[in-house]
Amino acid sequence: MWKLLFLTTCLLLGGCHNVDVDHYRETQPRLDLREFFSVPVDAWGMFQKRGGEVVKRFHVRILGRSEGERLILDERFTYSDGSTQKRVWTLTPDGLGRWRGRAADVVGEARGEVAGNTFRWRYTLSLPVEEDVYEVQLDDWMYLIDENTLANRSFMSKFGVEVGQITLFFRRQIAGEGARR
């Protein structure tokens, strides 16, 4: 009985970190995804296990472009262990402030909403780990800090239990700075 109570409490507490994205509707500066990704973007991040241990660090180079109403984000990852990965997102507007998205390693469709300086993006990712592939849920929260800087905090879960977090900082390439790698 106490095990069931403990598990139920953990699951309920795990969902308490989510604030509705509408909470940020009046925050400034306002995030415009198409505008932010209209120039090359570099990002740096890390994945931490639930207990806080940093497992991987990485750099991402993102090239965005518009194709009609769609926003294409071509992401190239370089990890601290030397491995690389490519993900190409196709985002489509889905009403005022809402977006839908697809990528090759995303199961089904991602859904997101922009409000003020914040973008919440939720999806299921096929995550390769050694010889296995796991389907994990990601709940990304992105916050525009200034016109060139975006901070991202992602919560990764499996079966509703948090298994880790991703912290990521995006920086738009400012004219005259040149490519950073």
URTAQUI-V993635 format. One record per pair of residues at least 12 apart in sequence whose C-alpha atoms are under 6 Angstrom apart, sorted by sequence separation. I is the first residue (numbers start at 0). J is the second residue. D is the distance in Angstrom with one decimal. If there is no record, write none. Layout:
BEGIN
i;j;d
I;J;D
I;J;D
END
This chain:
BEGIN
i;j;d
44;56;5.7
61;73;5.5
74;86;5.1
89;101;5.4
98;110;5.9
109;121;5.6
123;135;5.5
140;152;5.3
153;165;4.9
44;57;5.4
61;74;4.5
74;87;5.9
88;101;5.6
98;111;5.0
109;122;4.5
123;136;4.4
139;152;5.9
152;165;5.8
43;57;5.8
60;74;5.7
73;87;4.4
88;102;4.8
97;111;5.7
122;136;5.8
139;153;4.2
152;166;4.8
43;58;4.5
60;75;5.2
72;87;5.6
87;102;5.6
97;112;4.3
122;137;5.4
138;153;5.4
151;166;5.8
42;58;5.7
59;75;5.4
72;88;5.0
96;112;5.4
121;137;5.6
138;154;5.2
151;167;4.9
42;59;4.9
59;76;4.5
71;88;5.6
96;113;4.9
106;123;5.3
121;138;4.6
137;154;5.7
41;59;5.7
58;76;5.7
71;89;4.7
105;123;5.8
106;124;5.9
120;138;6.0
137;155;4.7
150;168;4.6
41;60;4.8
58;77;5.3
70;89;5.9
105;124;4.6
120;139;4.9
136;155;5.6
149;168;5.9
57;77;5.6
70;90;5.0
104;124;5.9
119;139;5.6
136;156;5.2
149;169;4.9
40;61;5.0
57;78;4.2
69;90;5.6
104;125;5.4
119;140;4.7
135;156;5.7
148;169;5.6
39;61;5.9
56;78;5.9
57;79;5.7
69;91;4.8
118;140;5.9
135;157;5.1
148;170;4.8
39;62;5.0
56;79;5.2
118;141;5.0
147;170;5.6
117;141;5.5
147;171;4.9
117;142;4.6
37;63;5.7
116;142;5.6
36;63;5.1
116;143;5.1
29;115;4.8
30;116;4.7
29;116;4.5
28;116;5.6
26;115;4.8
27;116;5.6
24;114;4.4
25;115;5.3
26;116;5.6
23;114;5.7
24;115;4.2
23;115;5.4
21;114;5.8
49;162;5.1
49;163;4.3
48;163;4.2
47;163;5.4
47;164;5.3
46;164;5.8
46;165;4.5
45;165;5.7
45;166;5.6
44;166;5.4
44;167;4.0
43;167;5.6
43;168;5.4
42;168;5.3
42;169;4.2
41;169;5.7
41;170;5.4
40;170;5.6
40;171;4.4
40;172;5.5
39;172;5.5
END
